[in-house]
Amino acid sequence: MSTPEGSSSSREITLAIKLDPARHAQLTWIAELRGTSLKAESFKAVDAYIEAAKRDPELIAKATAAREEIERQARERQEAIANLFTAPTPPPPVQEDEPESSEGEAAKGTRRPSGRRGPQASE
């Protein structure tokens, strides 16, 4: 389980792990013989693991692919934002259940009827 502790400037993450008794005993002896703490030895082990991972060709390939995917998604999002303010809005799709009308019929349907409706402000 990991939980953040402390302020943001000198922040450490608490990582709780369960070790079997044999590993704990070995790590305790290593720390005692070196004159360090379990915490210091744990940091050394984690640092060595990270350094080994940095040289792992399979992990490097996966990291490269992940970076390329992140960059592709970022380009798509940037383009979408740019188009939001520069590209014209596409027309709405034609609905299939409504018959398409000719231009003459469309013009009749869009004309507003003349005449008064309801009381006018000048009355």
N, C-alpha and C positions, 0 to 999 in steps of 0.2 A: 504494500500500500504506500502511495506517495502523497505527501501533503506539504504545501509550501509553508515556510516559517520565516519570520523576520521581515525586515523592511526590503523594499525593492532594490536598494543599492547593494546590500550584502546579503542576498537571499540564498538560502540553501534549501534543498528538498530533503525531507525525511523519507528514507526508503527502508521499510521494514521487510526483512527476509527471514525465512525459516531455514536453518541449517541443521543437518543431521548431526548427531553428537560427534561422529568421527571427523567430519570437516571442521566443526567448531574447535575440537581439541587440536587439530593440526594447525589451524589458523592462530589459535591462542599460543601455541608453542613457537610458531614462526615469529609472532609479534614479541614474545618474551625474549627469544634468543637475539632478535635484532634490537631490542630495547625500544620498541615502538608500541603503538596501541593497535587494537583491533580495527579502529577507524582508519588509521594510517595505512595499515596493510590492505584493508578493503579498497581504499582509494587507489593504491598501487595496482591492485588486481583489476579494477575497473579501467584504469588508464591503459594498462597493458592490453586488455580486451579491445578497447576502442582503437588503439594503434594497430592491432592485428586486423581488425575489421576494415580499416582504411586501405589495407593492401590486398583485400580479398577481391579477386577479379569478378566473381559472381555478384557480390554486393555492389561493387563499382558499376557494373552494367545495370543493375536494378536502379541505382541512384541516378544514373544518367538518363534512363528511360523516364523515371519519375520527374526529373527536372524538365525534360523536354515536354512532357504532358502538362506540367504546371505552366510552362511558357506558352504552350498552344492555347490553353484555357484563358490565360491572361490576355493574349492577342485577341481572342474572340470577344472577351468582355470589353476590351478597349474599343474594338470596332463597333460593338453594340452601343456603347456610350456615345461614340463619335457620330454614329448614324442617327442616334436619337435626336440630335440637334441639327444635322445637316441633310439627311436624306428625306425625300418626300414620303409621306405616309402612303403605303400601298392601298389600292381600293379594296373594299371588303369583298369577300368571296361571294360569287353568285350562288344563291340557294337553289338546290335542284328541284324542290317541290313547287316552286313558283314558276309559271311559264314566262319566258322572256318576252317582253313587249317591244314593239317597234318604237322608233323615236317619236313619231307623231302621238302615239298613245301615252308615252311617257311625259311628253310636254303637256298634254291635257291634264294629267293627274297631278302635276306639280303646280298648276296655276291656282292662285288663291281666289275664291269667289269674291265678287265685289258686293258692296252693300254694307249697311250699318248693322252692327250687332250690339245689343244692349245699350244702356244709356251712355251718352257721350258727355265728356267733361264740360262742353260749352252749353249744355242744356240746363 
